Amino acid sequence: MSRFISVLSVGLFTGFTFFYAFILAPASELLGSKSYGEFFISIVTHVRSGVRATQVLMFIAVVAWLWKLRHSWKSINFVCVILGLLLICQGFVLAVLGHYRVNDEFRYYLSTETLPPHWKDLRLEWGRFMLLHLATNVVAFMILLIPLLRTWRGYEADQHHTPSYKPDDTTSAEVELHLKLHSRSNEPSASPDKTH
């Protein structure tokens, strides 16, 4: 279950950053200072809590998936999941150093009902950080798809491509039949009847 939640949450967040990077960011460049201030306040107010909830869900799900694979740490699945987790953490760093920093600066000036004189540069910087965040999310999503598809195709991480041998009922019956035939062949044959 954790692997499905991981891939779905990362895919959801990737779509979210794609929408911001290629739709909202270019559209915001057409707005003036006052309109952009109102636009920014509405985005931060209505979206920020959902974004953070998705980020927390991603982190918890991937950590849970990694914990399940802890006994097969040499497998390809484990390596892919830990790389995905590192990319998610890198996305958190980009958010804190990029988006949240620019957001806080905008919010500070908007609380005074003004915009900073370099607000266009901040808007451009915000868009660039969103593109970097999108690239990180896309790579994380593609890497996490690898162990998910491998699991669907039967390449479990703890099996190392070699299925374990478990005798089934058919094999047991064949062995029992073989033993019976072998025991009968070793029995002394009855002496033929003498004719008088």
N, C-alpha and C positions, 0 to 999 in steps of 0.2 A: 504493500500500500504506500509506503514512504517514497518508493521510486516514482510512482505515478503522480503523487502530489508534488514531488520535486520538479519533474519535467513540466507539469501543467502550470505550476506557479512561476517557474522561470520563463516559460513560453508566454504567460500572461503579462509578465513584467516586460518582456522583450517587445510585445505588441504595444504596450503602453509607451515605452521610450521611442518606438518607431513613430507612433502618432505624434508625440511631442516634437521629435527631431525633424520630421518631414512635412507636418501639417500645421501644427500650432506655431512653431518657431518661424517658418516663412510667412505665415499669415500675420504674426505680430509685428513684422517689419513694416507693414503697411499702415500701422496705427500711429497716431500722433502721441504726444507726451501724456495728455490727459486720458485719452482712450486706453493707452497702454497701461497706465496706472490702475484704472478700473479693471482691465482685463487681468492684470497680474494679481490683484487682490482676490478676484473671484476664483482664479485657478488655485492659489495657495489655500484659500479657505475651504474649498470643496474637495480637493484632491489629495492634500497632504496626508490626512489620516489614512486614506486607502492605500497610498503608496507605502507608507511605513508598515502597515499591516501585511502587505504583500511581501515586503522585504523580510520581515520577521518569519513569515510562513516559509519562505524559500530557505532561509538559514536553518530553521528547525528541521524541515523535511530532509534536506541534504545531509545534515549531521546525523539524523536517524538512519538514513540509508547507509551512510559510511559506517556507522556503528554495527549494522547488520553484516557488513562485509569485513569486519575487523579480523576475523580468523583467516581470511584469504587475502592478506595485504600484498601479496606478490602478483595477484591476478590483474588482468587488463581492466576489469570492472572497477576494482578498487582505485586504480590509478586514475581512471576517467572521472570517478566521483570526487576524488580529492582535488583534481584539477578544476572541476566545476565549482567546488567549494571555494577554492582560492580565487577564482574569477569573480564569484559573488562577493567575497570580501573586498576585492579590488573595486567592485562597483560601489560598495559602501563607502570606501575611502574617497572615490570620485564624487560621490554625493555630498559628503561632509565638506571636502575641500573646494568643491565646485558649486553645485546647485544651492546647497543650504547656505553657503557663505554669501552668494549673490542674492539669494532670497532674503536673508536677514538684512543685508544692506538696503535692498529695495523697501523692505517693510519699515525700516527705521525712517527713511525719508518720507514714505507714504503716510506714516503716522503724523507727520507735520504738514500733510497735504501738499507736499512738494516732491519733485524728482531731483536726483543729483544731476549736476551739469554734464556728467559723463554717462548718463543713463543709456545712451545708444551703445557705448562700448560694453557696458555691463550686459545689455541684452544680447550682444554678439557673443560675449564670453559665455553666457548661459547656454546659448545654442551650440557652441563648440563642445562644451562639457556634456551636453546631452548626446551629441554624436559619438563621443568617446564612450559614454555609458551604453549607448546602443550597441556599439561594436563589442564591448565586453559581454553584454547579455547574449548577443547572437552566438559568440564563440562558446559561452557557457552552455547555452541550450543545445548546440550541436554536439558538444562533448558528452553531455548527459544523455543524449539520445543513443549513444553507442552502447553503454551497458544495458539500457532498456531493451533495445533491439536484440542484443545478444541473449538476454534472458528469455525473450519471446521465442527465439530460435533454438532454445535448449542448451545454450552455452552458459551454464551456471558457473559462477566464479569459483565455488569451492570444489567443482568437479574436475577442473583443468582439462576439459575436453575428453575425459575418459569416463564413460558411464560405469558405475559400480555394478558388479555381477551379483544378482540375487536370484537364487533358484526359485522357480515358480512351481505350481502344482504339476504342470506338464512334465517338467524335468524330473521331479520326484517320482512320478508315475513310471517314467522311462527307466529310472534307476532301479525301482522295485521290480519291474518286469524283467530287467536284465539279470538281477540276482536270482529270481525264481528260475529262469531258464538255465542259469549256470548251475544251480543246485540240482536241477533235474538231470543235467548231463553228467553230473558226478555220481548219481545213484547207480548201484550195481544192477545190471540188467538181469531180468528173471530168466532162469534156465528153461530151455524149450521142453515141451512135453515129450516123453518117450513113447514111442509107438510099441505096442505089444504084438 
